[in-house]
Amino acid sequence: MKQLIIFLLLIIVGLIGYGKYNQYKRYHTSEINYSSEKTLDFDYHNQDLVLNYHNAIEDLNSFTKLQWTANNIDVRTPEEDDDATKQAVAKYSEKLATLHYYERKLENSANLKKDGLSNTEIKHLEETGTDLKEYQNAIHNKKIKNLYDPNTVMRYGHSSVLVYEVQKKLNTLSFSIKIDGLYKSETKDAITEFEEINDLFPDGIIDPLTLDALFK
């Protein structure tokens, strides 16, 4: 009988010890610490935000451990529904939301850099509220406008990259002309019609005002 009691006591102690060990292991390993598998840009143009991101991770991890050790509350997967647990979980959610805000910024910057943008360009996009497609389109239009040379006389049969780009643009605006880079009657007539529609002087000549209206 004595041996049976000792055996049962050993089982009880073992179960208690195993439970305590699992709790200790759960909250004293890297598993409790927040981590992200997302690609983040730690060379972000605003290094204060990078610092805030790392601080937010430390704050979240410390809060999670504190709630467990001090209040026996698992804010990640709460088992209780009392007021203290609700308040702790709500606070945890706020901290996690702040961390995710920084994370989205850094992830977006990393993606933009994959597309070839620099920190200066990314900062410009954020400050102006411009998305990548709009920005790239604006750069493209600027390059086309820079092809204009006021010293070039636009005569019949003139051939240039600018004429080619103008023809392509006109065709996106419901015109249907040949795209060959040659300034001939068909192209001039289309430009004239476009100028009339946009309240410009209808001379069929590619000038800065016509280009601004076409590539805005």
Rosetta blueprint (number, residue, H / E / L):
1 M L
2 K H
3 Q H
4 L H
5 I H
6 I H
7 F H
8 L H
9 L H
10 L H
11 I H
12 I H
13 V H
14 G H
15 L H
16 I H
17 G H
18 Y H
19 G H
20 K H
21 Y H
22 N H
23 Q H
24 Y H
25 K H
26 R H
27 Y H
28 H L
29 T L
30 S H
31 E H
32 I H
33 N L
34 Y L
35 S L
36 S L
37 E L
38 K L
39 T L
40 L L
41 D L
42 F L
43 D L
44 Y L
45 H L
46 N L
47 Q H
48 D H
49 L H
50 V H
51 L H
52 N H
53 Y H
54 H H
55 N H
56 A H
57 I H
58 E H
59 D H
60 L H
61 N H
62 S H
63 F H
64 T H
65 K H
66 L H
67 Q H
68 W H
69 T H
70 A H
71 N H
72 N L
73 I L
74 D L
75 V L
76 R L
77 T L
78 P L
79 E L
80 E L
81 D L
82 D L
83 D H
84 A H
85 T H
86 K H
87 Q H
88 A H
89 V H
90 A H
91 K H
92 Y H
93 S H
94 E H
95 K H
96 L H
97 A H
98 T H
99 L H
100 H H
101 Y H
102 Y H
103 E H
104 R H
105 K H
106 L H
107 E H
108 N H
109 S H
110 A H
111 N H
112 L H
113 K H
114 K H
115 D L
116 G L
117 L L
118 S L
119 N H
120 T H
121 E H
122 I H
123 K H
124 H H
125 L H
126 E H
127 E H
128 T H
129 G L
130 T L
131 D L
132 L H
133 K H
134 E H
135 Y H
136 Q H
137 N H
138 A H
139 I H
140 H H
141 N H
142 K H
143 K H
144 I H
145 K H
146 N L
147 L L
148 Y L
149 D L
150 P L
151 N L
152 T L
153 V L
154 M L
155 R L
156 Y L
157 G L
158 H E
159 S E
160 S L
161 V H
162 L H
163 V H
164 Y H
165 E H
166 V H
167 Q H
168 K H
169 K H
170 L H
171 N H
172 T H
173 L L
174 S L
175 F L
176 S L
177 I L
178 K L
179 I L
180 D L
181 G L
182 L E
183 Y E
184 K L
185 S H
186 E H
187 T H
188 K H
189 D H
190 A H
191 I H
192 T H
193 E H
194 F H
195 E H
196 E H
197 I H
198 N L
199 D L
200 L L
201 F L
202 P L
203 D L
204 G L
205 I L
206 I L
207 D L
208 P H
209 L H
210 T H
211 L H
212 D H
213 A H
214 L H
215 F L
216 K L
